[in-house]
């Protein structure tokens, strides 16, 4: 499945377009993706 989403981070973090990331909840990976675009 695919989804597009806009996320606002709680704390600043260095990242670039193309960075792979994981979404974790309760110690379990529930999703993964790639940063497609950074909005300032």
PELINNOR-V179453 format. One record per residue. N is the residue number from 1. PSI is psi in radians with two decimals (999 if undefined). OMEGA is omega as a letter, one per 40 degrees, with the letter a starting at -180 (* if undefined). Layout:
BEGIN
n->N psi->PSI omega->OMEGA
n->N psi->PSI omega->OMEGA
END
This chain:
BEGIN
n->1 psi->2.68 omega->i
n->2 psi->2.60 omega->i
n->3 psi->2.53 omega->i
n->4 psi->2.37 omega->i
n->5 psi->2.69 omega->i
n->6 psi->2.26 omega->a
n->7 psi->2.37 omega->i
n->8 psi->2.08 omega->a
n->9 psi->2.58 omega->i
n->10 psi->-0.73 omega->a
n->11 psi->2.55 omega->i
n->12 psi->2.54 omega->i
n->13 psi->2.51 omega->i
n->14 psi->2.23 omega->i
n->15 psi->2.75 omega->i
n->16 psi->2.82 omega->i
n->17 psi->2.46 omega->a
n->18 psi->-0.16 omega->i
n->19 psi->2.29 omega->i
n->20 psi->2.52 omega->a
n->21 psi->2.83 omega->i
n->22 psi->2.53 omega->i
n->23 psi->2.10 omega->a
n->24 psi->2.53 omega->i
n->25 psi->2.12 omega->i
n->26 psi->0.61 omega->i
n->27 psi->0.11 omega->a
n->28 psi->2.39 omega->i
n->29 psi->2.12 omega->a
n->30 psi->-0.11 omega->i
n->31 psi->2.87 omega->i
n->32 psi->2.76 omega->a
n->33 psi->-2.96 omega->a
n->34 psi->2.37 omega->i
n->35 psi->2.05 omega->a
n->36 psi->-0.63 omega->a
n->37 psi->2.45 omega->i
n->38 psi->2.18 omega->i
n->39 psi->2.14 omega->a
n->40 psi->999 omega->*
END
